[in-house]
Amino acid sequence: MVADCFYGDNPGFIEALGQAGVAWVLAVKPRKGVWAPADQAHTPHEAAHGLAWQSPEEPGDWTPVVRRFRDGHTQTWWAADAPLPAAGWGPDQRIRLVAATTDPARLPERTTWYLATNLPRPTGRTGWRAREGLPPADLAELVRLYGLRNWVEHSYKQLKGELGWADFQVRSDRAIRRHWQLVCCAFSFCWQAWFTEHPAQPVPVDPATVAPAGAQRGETTRPPNQLGNDDRLLAERASPSAGVASPVEHAAALLASVVASAPAGPAATAA
């Protein structure tokens, strides 16, 4: 599960996720304060600011992470495990605090994430990880996972703006829940209509990368879950003048920008 700081700053929500055995990566506010001795970090921002950094050639505690986006461009970010002992968060604790940023020296507000997660380090302690059945995740994977939230948020805006998710005011609790369920059903219908109108196209076999025997069987070397060029063109086929009258056309127009802005798949290896 990935979510913003509205959820990451909610201890009850985090505890409920842990009891349900859910793996999560949640943002926390940079200045979420905890009581601590004067010589220790009191906030995630202070914890990240205390990490060693000299330059890209001497990164200290920071690790370069290459973010790959759907349109093909990349950005180099830096990530690190930031200890916050006063909150019980640390690299080998049940909750890790991870900072990810474009500039470890300045930690710019708009391009710095402070993430809490229950996913352990690949090289950390293994006892409680084995008991709780949580898979390990390195820094590059955590940055990739939280990067998915932008797509989730984009879809959420479609739900609120186009399908009326936010139109639940002055209703009872049961009526609100029913309203949200209907909106989710409508959104699912939009996705179904989209894929019905735009079925996935087979990827042409590349003779240079596929053995002759495999090519005869129609096999390709494209890794699982990796989108090809045909998938990337789906959004361009949507009609820009589609209206509400035709549900299928409305679904295509509604989801066009969502498909176009989808994040890239996981990198084969970390930077």
N, C-alpha and C positions, 0 to 999 in steps of 0.2 A: 504494500500500500504506500502511495506517495500522497502528500498533502502539505498545505502551507502552514504557517505558524499559528493559525487559528486552532489547529488540531495539535500541533507540536507543543504548544504551551498549556495543554490541558492534561494534567496528570491522570485524571480519571479515565480519559479516553485511552491514553497510553497503557494504563494498567489493564483495561478491558481487552486491548489488542494482545497484550502479553498472555492473558489468561486464555484467549482464543487460539493462541499459537500462530498468530499472523506476523509475518515479517513486514517491517515498515521502515520507511525513510521519510521523516517529517522535518520541516523547517522549524526553527525556533527564532525568536526575536534576538537580534544581536545584543540588546541590552537587557535581556531577561536576567534579573539579578537574583543572586543567592547569597546567604550569609557566609562569610569566610573571613579568616584572619587577614590582617592588613597586607601581608606579604604574598597572598594568593590571589588568583583571578576571581573576580566576582561575577563576570558576565561572559557569554560566548565570545564577544568582541575582544575582551581583555585576554581571554585564553588564546585566541588566534593571534593577537598582537604580540603575545609573548613568545611565539615560535621563532626559531632562528631563520633568518633570511639575509643573504648578501646580494646576490644577483642571479640571473638565469644560469650562469656558469657555476655558481656556488649557491645552490638553492637551500642548503641547510635542511630544515625539517620538511620542506615542501617537495611535492612530487609533480612533475608536469603531466597534465592530462589533456589529450586531444579530443575535443568535442566535434563530432561529425554531424552535419545537418542534412536534411532531406534534399536540399538543392545542390549538395555536393561541396559546399565550402566548409572549412574547418576553423576552429579557434583553439588556441592553446590556453588552458586554464591551469591553475596550480591548486593542489589539494593536500590536506594534512590532517592527521588525527590530533585534536587539541584537547589536552587534559583539563578537566574542570573538577578537581577533587571535592570541592564543597558540595557539588550536586551529585557526587558519586558517579560521574561520567568520566570515562577514560578509554584508551585504546583496547584494554583487555577487560573492561567491565561489561556488564550486561547492556549498558547503553553507551554507545560511542558518540562523541561530538566530533563532527568533521567540518572543517572550513574549506570552502572552494571559492576561488576568486581569480580575477584576471590580473590582479596586482597585489602580491603579498606584502609589499612595502606600505601601500596606502590603504588597502582594504576598502575600495570604493563601495559606497552603499548600494548602488544600482547593479553592480556586477560581483557581489559577494554573497555567498550562501552560507548559512550556519545550519548544519543538519544534525539531527539526532536520529540514531538508528539502532535497532537491536541485532543487526547483521554483524557477525564477528569478523575480525581480521583473519585472512588465510593463515597467517603465521602466529596468531595469538593462542591463548590458552584454549584447550579443546574439551575440558571436562563438562562444563555447563552447556557448551554448544552441542555436544553429543546427546545430552539429556533432553534439550529442548528442540532438537532436530532442525536447527537453523543453518542454512547454507552460508559459507564464508563469502565475503565480498571485499575486493580490494577498492582502493580509492577511485580508480577509473570507473568501476562498475557502479559505485554509489553516485557519482556525478551523472553517469548515464541514466540511472534510474530516476533521479530527481528531475533530470531534464525532461522526462516524460510528462511531468506535471503541467508544463506549459500547454501541451496538447489537450490534457484533461481539462484545464482551465478554459481553453478555447471552446471545447465542446460544452462546458458548463454555461458559457456565455450564450451559446446557441439555445440551450435549454431555457435559460431565463428570458432571453430577448425574443426568440421566435416562437417558442412553444409554451411560454407562460409559466415557467417554474416558479417565478417570484410572485405570481398572482394568487397568494394564499391568505392574504391579510383578512382579519376579522372572521376567522373560521375556528372551529373547535379542533382539538388535537387530532381526532379521528378524521375529520374532513381534510386537514392539511396532509395527512399521510396518504389518504386516498387520492388527493389532487396530485401529489408528487408521483404516485404510482402510475396514474394516467399519463402524466407527462413523460415518464420513462418509457412507457409502452409506445407513445407517439414517436419518441426518438428512436426506439428500436425499429419501428416500422420504417422510418426514414432510412436507416441503414440498410434494411432489407430491400427497400425499393431501389436504393442506390446500386447495390450489388446485382440486383436483377437486371437493371438497365445497363450495367457496365461489368459484365462477367470478366473474370481474369483471363488474359490471353496467354497461350503457351509461349515460352521464351525460345527463340531460335537456337538450335544447337550450334556451338562454336567448334568447328573441326580442330582448331588449334589446341583446345583444352580438353577435348573429350576423346577417349580412345575409340577407334573404329567400331569395336564390338559394342561399346556402350552407345555410340551414336546411332547404330542400327536399331537399338531398342528405344531410342528417343530420350536417353538419359542426358542430363546436363550436370555441370559442375557448380551450379549456383548453390551457395550454402543455404540451409534452411532459414526461413524467416527473413531472408534478404530480398529487398524489393528490386525488381529489374526496371529497365527503362519504360516498358509498357505500363507497369503499375504507376510510374511517376506521371504518366500522361492522363490518368483518369480524370483529374480535376479540370483539365483543359477542355474536356468534351461536354461539360455542363453548359446549359443554355443560360447566358447572363440575364435574359429577360423573362426567366421563368416566374410564374406567379403562384398564388395560393390556390387558384381554381383547380389545377391538376395536381393531385397529391404526389404523383411520381415525379413530375417536373420540379415541384417545390422541394422535394427531398434532394434531388440532384443539385439544385442551386444552394440549398442549405448546407450541404456537406462538401461542396466544392473546395472551399477554402480550408476546411478541416483536413481533407486528404492532402492538399497541396502543402500544408505546413506540418505534416507529420514528422516526428523526429526520426533520425537515422537509426538503423539497427545497431547492435553491439559491435564494437571493433574486434578484430581477430585477436589483437594483442594490445596491451597497454603501452603507452608511449615510453 
